[in-house]
Amino acid sequence: QPENLQKNWLREFYQIVHTHKPHFMALHCQEFGGKNYEASMSHVDKFVKELLSSDAMKDYNRARVYLDENYKSQEHFTALGSFYFLHESLKNIYQFDFKAKKYKKVTGKEIYSDTLESTPMLEKEKFPQDYFPECKWSRKGFIRTRWCITDCAFDLVNIHLFHDASNLIAWETSPSVYSGIRHKALGYVLDRIRDQRFEKVSYFVFGDFNFRLDSKSVVETLCTKSTMQTIRAADTNEVVKLIFRESDNDRKVMLQLEKKLFDYFNQDVFRDNNGTALLEFDKELSVFKDRLYELDISFPPSYPYSEDCSQGKQYMNTRCPAWCDRILMSHSAKELILKSENDEKIVIYDHIGPNVCMGDHKPVFLSFRIAAGAGKPIANVHKCCVVQ
C-alpha cells in the first residue's frame, strides 16, 4: 500500500525534523522502490519530489540525492538511496570528489540516479555474488560520501548487509552461518573506507545491517521448559518445521519455526521495556568492537513489523524480531559528538513511528551536535558548528 505507507512515513519523518531541527541531515534508504522495482518507480519519483519540495523541508536550500535506480544491471544494482539536506543557516559546506581528490562547495539541489558508478562524488559497490550464494540476485552493497563542515571531515556510509535466508538454518548453529556472511561483508566495507587511497577521516555507517539475535540462544531461552517436535518432508526427509510445546499446561504450542515462520505465542517479550531483555543475544557487533562504536539501544527491535496499516506495533511472524537497523561509528567519530556541559540530552538514538505502520522496518535516527573544528587536532570544543 505505497500511497498509505508513504503518507505515514513522511508525516512521521517530518515530525522528527520539526522536533530536532537538524542543520545537516542524512537519510539512508535501502531496498529503495521495494522488491517490485519497475512497478514502484512512479512512487519513488513522487517520494523524492515530495521530500525536496515539501513545506516541512523549505529551510533546506541545498540537497544531494543519490538513487541507485539502475535495476537492469544485475552486476551493479543495490537499490540504495542516500539523501543529504543542508539548512540555509549553514555556511561553507563541502563534499569530497573521489576522482579529483578534493572538496567542492555544495550549492543548489541535485539528484543523481541510474548509473551512480560514474558519479565522482561517491563510492558505490555491490557485494560479490559469492558472498551470499543462496540468494540468486542480491541487492546488497554500500554507498559512501564524504563531507566537510567547519573543518570537520567525515564519511557517511549507506549500507545493506545480507539477510537470514532460513530460520531453520539460522537456528542450527551459534553463531549462525548468516552472521558469518555479514561479518565478512561489513569487514570488507570497513577495510575499503580505511584503505590507502584517501586521507583517513571519522566515519558513520548506517542502514540495514540485518543483524539478528543469536537464534539458538533465543529459542533455548524462550522455550526453556518445552519439548521439541520435528516435522520432516515425506519425500526428502528434510526438516521443514519445528514445534516447541510446553511440557505441561496441555502441551500448549509456544513456538513454531519454519524457513520463513517464527511464530512465538507472546510478542510482548519483544516489546516490553523495548525488548532489552533480549539485547544479550544481539552479538554480531561484538566482533567489531575495536573498530565500531554504538550508543546504547533504547528502542524495540526494528524488524519485522506488520505491513498492515492498522497494525503499527505488531510484528510479523516471519522472523524473530531483531535490531536490524543501526547507526554505528568509528571511535574517532564518537569523539566528535559534542556532549552538553549541563547534562541536557543532546545525543538521541531512537526509532521513528513507534505506533504507526512504517513498513516492515522502523527507521532509526541519531541526533547530535559536532564541535566546530573537531576534526582538527586542536579543537575549540565549546563552539558548536551548527548555528544556534
N, C-alpha and C positions, 0 to 999 in steps of 0.2 A: 504493500500500500504506500508507494512512494509519496503521493500527494499528502496524505495524512502525516506520515512519518517526517517528511521534510519540514512541514509546518511546526510540528512538535520540536524537532531537533533545533531548528533555527531560533524558535522562541526561547528555549532553554539556554542556548548558546548566547544569544543577545543579553539575556538576564545576567549571565556571568560577566560579560563585557561591561554591562552597566554597573554591576556591583564593584568590580575590581578596577575598572578604568585603566587598563594597561596602555602604556605608550608604545611598546613594541610587542607585537603579538604574533606567535607562530602557531599555526593549526596544521596538524599532520593527520591525513586520512589514509586508510588502507582499504583495499577492495573497492576503490572509488568507482561508482557506477554499478556495483553489485556483480553477481555472477552472470546475469543475463545482460552482458555489457552492451551489445548492439541495441537491444530494445530499450536500454536505460539512458541512452545518450541525450535525449531531449531533457530528461530530468537533471542530468549532470549540468547541461548548459544553463538551465533555469536556476539551479542551485548557485552556480558561480556568479551569474548576473545579479541574483538577489543579494549575495554576500557583498559584492562590490558596490552596489548602488543603494543599499537599504539605509533608512534614516538612522538606524542604530549605529551604523558604521560611518556616518557622514564626517566625523572628525579625523578619519584616517585618509589622508590625502595622497599617500603613496602605498602601493601594493605590488607584490610579486606573487604570481600564481604559476605553479608548475604541475601540470597534469599529464600523467603518462596515459595517453589515450590510444596508443598505437597497438590495439588489440589484435591486429592481423599478423604481428610479428611475435611468434611463439618464443623466439630466441631472446627477445628483449622486454616483453610486456610485464610490468609489475603492478599495474592498477594503483599506483601510489599517487596521492595528490598533496602537495605542500603549498600552504598559503602563508604569506607574511604581510602584516599590516603595520604601517608606521603612522603614529599620531602626528598631527600637524605641528605640535609643540616641540617635537624632536628635531634637532638640527644635526647636520653633518653625519648622516648615516651612510656607511659604505658597505658594498658587497664585493666579495672576492671573485675575480675572474681566474678560474683554474688554468686556463690556457695561457693567458697573458701573465699570470702570476703577479697580479697587482689588484688593488682595491679600486672600485668605481663608485662614484657617488650615486645614490638611489634617488631618482626623481620619477614622478608620474606613476601610473598604474599599468602594469604589463602582464599579459597572460601568455604562457608558453605551453604548447601541447604537442601531441603526436610524437615526433622523434626528439626526445629530450637528449639523446646521445650527442646531438650537435650543438647543444646549448652550453657555452663555456662557463656559465655562472653556477653550474652544479656538477656533481659527480653522481652517476647513477649506475647501479649494477643489479642484474638479476642473478640469483644463486644458480650454480650449475645444476643440471638435471640429476646428476649422480648424487647430489646431496640428499635427495629425497625420492628414491626410485619408485616408491609406492604410488606417488602421485604423477600421473602421465603429463599433466600440463599445469605446473605450479606457477603462481604469480608472485612468489616471494622474492624480496630483494630490499634494496635501500637507496635513498636519495640523500645526498649531503650538500649543504650550503654553508658558506662561511660569512660572518658578519663582523662589522666593527662599529661599535657605538662608544663615543668619547674615549678613545684609546683602549677600549676593551674588546678584544677579538675572541670569537668563539665559533665553533662548528655546531650546526643543528642537523641531526641525522634522523630522517624518517625511515622507520624500519618495520618490516613484516617478516616474522620468522615462521617456521613450519608448524603445522597443527598436529594433533594426535589423529591418526587415521582410524584407529580402532580402540575402543575402550578395553576390549578383551586383551589385546596385545599390551596396552599400557599397564594393565593390571598384573601381567605375568612377572615382571622383574622390577626391582627397586635399586637404583633409579631406572625409569623406563627407557627403552631404546629411543623414543622420540626426544627425550630430554638431551640425549647424546647428540642427536642431529641438530637440535637448536644450539647447543654449546658450540659445535663446530662452526655453524653459520655466524653466530654472534662473535666468536673469536676471530673469524675472518674479517668481519666489519671493523672491529677494534684495531686489528693489525693494519688494515687498509687505511684508516683515517689517521694512524700514527706512524705511517711509513716515512721514508726519507725525501719524498718528492716536494713536500711543502713544510713551512715552519710549523712547529707543533703549537697548538693552542688548546684551550679548555674546550670541552665538548659536552653536549646534551644529546642523548639518544632516546627518542621516544616514539612509540607506536604500539603495534600489536606484536608483543614478543611471543604470544601463545604459551607463556609459562603455565604449567599445570601443577596441581598438587601431586605429591607422590601417591599415585593411585593405590598401590598395595597397602601402604601405611594408613591411608584414609579409610579404605574399605575395612581393614582389620580393626580400626578404631570405632567406626560407625556400627560395625556388626560383630562386636566382641562376643556377645552371648548368642550366637546364631550358628545354624548348621548350613552348609552349602550343598546345593543340588546342581549337578552339571547336566546340561542337555546338549546332546550331540546330533549332528545331521545324520540321517539314516544312511545316506549314500556314501559320504566321505568320512564319517566318524569324527569330523571336526567339531570342536566346541563352538556352539552358536549362542548359548545362553547360560548364565549363572544366576541361581535364585538363592538368596540368603533369607532363611526363616528363623524366627525366634525359637529357641529350644523348647520353651513352654508357651504359655499365652496362646493356645490353639494354633501354634505353628504359623503365626502371623508373618506375612511377607514383609521384610524390611527393605530389601534392595533387589532390583533386577538389573542385570548387566548384560548388554549385547554390544555388538560392534558400534552402533550409534544409539544406544539407550543406556542412560544412567538414571534409573527411577528409584529414588530414595523416598521412603514414606513420609519423612518430615523435613520439609525445606527450611524450616525455621532455624535449623542448625547453621545454615549458610548466611542467615540474615541477623540473628541475634548478636548484639554487640558487634555488628559489622563483620561477623564471621571470624573474629580474631582468634577464637579457639582453634581454628584450622590453619592459622598462619605458620605454625610449626612445621606443617607439611609443604610449605612453599619454599623449596630448597634450591631451585635452579640457579638463582643468582649467586649462591654461596661460592660457586666455582670462580666467580669474577670479583670477589670481594677486594682484591688488591688493585683492581682496575676501575671498578664502578661503585658509585655510592647512590643510595636511595633514601629519601626521607621515610619516616615511619608511615606505614599504611594505616589509615583510619577510615576506610570505606569498604563496603562489602565486595565480594568477588564481582568483577566487571563483566563476566561472560559465563553462560549463555542465557540471556534474558529472552522471554517470550516476545515474539513479534506481533502478537495480538495487541492492538491499540488500547484495549480495555484492561490489559494485564501489565501495568507499569512496573510492578515489583516482583512479578512471578518469573522464576527461572524455567527454561525449557528442560525437559528430562532427557536431553540428548547426550549431555556431557556432565561430568562433575564440575560444579561451579568453581572458577579459579580466577586469580588476578592476572589476566592475560595482558591487560593494557597498562603500561607503566611509563614513568618518566625517570630515566637514570642519567647519571652524570659522572664525569671524571672527578677525581678527588680535587683537582685544581679548580674545577667549576664550582664545587661545593664551597671553596674558599671565596669565590666571587660573590656569593649570595650574601647580601648585607642583612645582618640581624639587628633589629631595632634596639637601641640602648635602654628604652623604657619597657622592655618585655612585651610591647604591643605585638600582636600576632601578625607579622608581616609576611611570613612564608606559609603558604597554604597549599596543601596537596590533597586533592579531593576528587570526587566524581561529579558528573553533571546529570541532572534529570533523575534524581533518585525515585521519584514517584510517577514518572512519565515514561511511556514507551519510546525509546530512542533507537530501536533496532536491537539486534542480538547482543551488541556491546554497549555498555555505558561509557561515554567518553570520560577521560580522566584529565585533570588540569593541574598545573603548578603555577602559582603566582608568587613572584619575589621581586626584590629590588637589587640592582647591581651598583656598587660604588663606582664613582667616576674614576677613570684611570686605574681601575682594579687590575687590569691586565698587565700593568707595568710594575716593575719591582718595588718602586717607592710609590705606594698608592695613597691618595688622600681618602681614607675610608669613611670619613664623616660627610663627605659631599656626595650626594646621590646624583646619578647621571640623568634620571628622569626629572622632568620639570614638574615641580610640585604645584 
